[in-house]
């Protein structure tokens, strides 16, 4: 049984709410997603979430698409 201490400390686990960086998904570390813990012990090659994110990331638009003439006409 754990006992609560003042200030959010627990006797058996230290600071409550602290997430060890090793548990964080690489997509969270890269700040692409807000929160995701790694379920595959950092083995991204077998992770379905990493596969889906990699595919989605490759398909994303890289920026606003403009015709060259429009870009020149606006003087940018």
C-alpha positions as a LaTeX table, in Angstrom:
\begin{tabular}{lrrr}
\hline
Residue & $x$ (\AA) & $y$ (\AA) & $z$ (\AA) \\
\hline
Unk1 & 0.00 & 0.00 & 0.00 \\
Unk2 & 1.24 & 3.44 & $-0.82$ \\
Unk3 & 0.94 & 6.41 & 1.45 \\
Unk4 & 0.37 & 9.90 & 0.16 \\
Unk5 & 2.69 & 12.60 & 1.31 \\
Unk6 & 2.06 & 16.35 & 1.25 \\
Unk7 & 2.96 & 18.07 & $-2.03$ \\
Unk8 & 1.94 & 15.21 & $-4.32$ \\
Unk9 & 4.79 & 12.88 & $-3.35$ \\
Unk10 & 4.13 & 9.19 & $-2.95$ \\
Unk11 & 6.36 & 7.04 & $-0.81$ \\
Unk12 & 6.90 & 4.33 & $-3.44$ \\
Unk13 & 7.10 & 6.26 & $-6.72$ \\
Unk14 & 8.48 & 9.74 & $-6.10$ \\
Unk15 & 6.72 & 12.63 & $-7.80$ \\
Unk16 & 3.20 & 11.87 & $-8.98$ \\
Unk17 & 2.52 & 12.67 & $-12.63$ \\
Unk18 & 6.16 & 12.56 & $-13.73$ \\
Unk19 & 6.65 & 10.72 & $-17.02$ \\
Unk20 & 10.05 & 9.23 & $-17.67$ \\
Unk21 & 11.41 & 10.33 & $-21.05$ \\
Unk22 & 12.17 & 6.73 & $-22.04$ \\
Unk23 & 8.42 & 5.99 & $-21.97$ \\
Unk24 & 7.58 & 8.79 & $-24.42$ \\
Unk25 & 6.94 & 8.02 & $-28.06$ \\
Unk26 & 9.38 & 9.58 & $-30.55$ \\
Unk27 & 6.44 & 11.44 & $-32.13$ \\
Unk28 & 5.76 & 13.05 & $-28.76$ \\
Unk29 & 9.45 & 13.89 & $-28.29$ \\
Unk30 & 9.40 & 15.54 & $-31.72$ \\
Unk31 & 6.30 & 17.51 & $-30.63$ \\
Unk32 & 4.22 & 16.19 & $-33.51$ \\
Unk33 & 1.61 & 14.72 & $-31.12$ \\
Unk34 & 0.73 & 16.14 & $-27.72$ \\
Unk35 & 0.81 & 12.92 & $-25.72$ \\
Unk36 & 1.73 & 9.34 & $-26.59$ \\
Unk37 & 3.58 & 6.77 & $-24.54$ \\
Unk38 & 5.62 & 4.06 & $-26.24$ \\
Unk39 & 4.03 & 0.59 & $-26.09$ \\
Unk40 & 6.81 & $-1.10$ & $-28.07$ \\
Unk41 & 9.90 & $-0.44$ & $-25.91$ \\
Unk42 & 11.22 & 2.01 & $-28.53$ \\
Unk43 & 11.07 & $-0.60$ & $-31.32$ \\
Unk44 & 9.56 & 1.71 & $-33.94$ \\
Unk45 & 10.01 & $-0.81$ & $-36.76$ \\
Unk46 & 7.21 & $-2.99$ & $-35.34$ \\
Unk47 & 4.98 & $-0.17$ & $-34.07$ \\
Unk48 & 1.69 & 0.31 & $-35.96$ \\
Unk49 & 1.38 & 3.88 & $-34.63$ \\
Unk50 & 4.80 & 4.80 & $-36.01$ \\
Unk51 & 3.96 & 3.20 & $-39.36$ \\
Unk52 & 0.68 & 5.17 & $-39.59$ \\
Unk53 & 2.33 & 8.43 & $-38.53$ \\
Unk54 & 5.20 & 7.96 & $-41.00$ \\
Unk55 & 2.74 & 7.42 & $-43.85$ \\
Unk56 & 0.63 & 10.42 & $-42.82$ \\
Unk57 & 3.72 & 12.60 & $-42.39$ \\
Unk58 & 4.95 & 11.70 & $-45.89$ \\
Unk59 & 1.58 & 12.72 & $-47.41$ \\
Unk60 & 1.30 & 16.09 & $-45.66$ \\
Unk61 & 1.60 & 19.26 & $-47.72$ \\
Unk62 & 4.99 & 20.90 & $-47.24$ \\
Unk63 & 3.63 & 24.41 & $-47.39$ \\
Unk64 & 1.29 & 26.64 & $-49.34$ \\
Unk65 & 1.16 & 25.70 & $-52.99$ \\
Unk66 & 1.53 & 28.64 & $-55.32$ \\
Unk67 & 2.12 & 29.00 & $-59.02$ \\
Unk68 & 5.46 & 30.52 & $-59.87$ \\
Unk69 & 3.77 & 33.40 & $-61.73$ \\
Unk70 & 1.63 & 34.26 & $-58.70$ \\
Unk71 & 4.72 & 34.26 & $-56.49$ \\
Unk72 & 6.60 & 36.59 & $-58.86$ \\
Unk73 & 3.59 & 38.90 & $-59.34$ \\
Unk74 & 3.28 & 39.43 & $-55.59$ \\
Unk75 & 6.98 & 40.34 & $-55.37$ \\
Unk76 & 7.95 & 37.76 & $-52.80$ \\
\hline
\end{tabular}
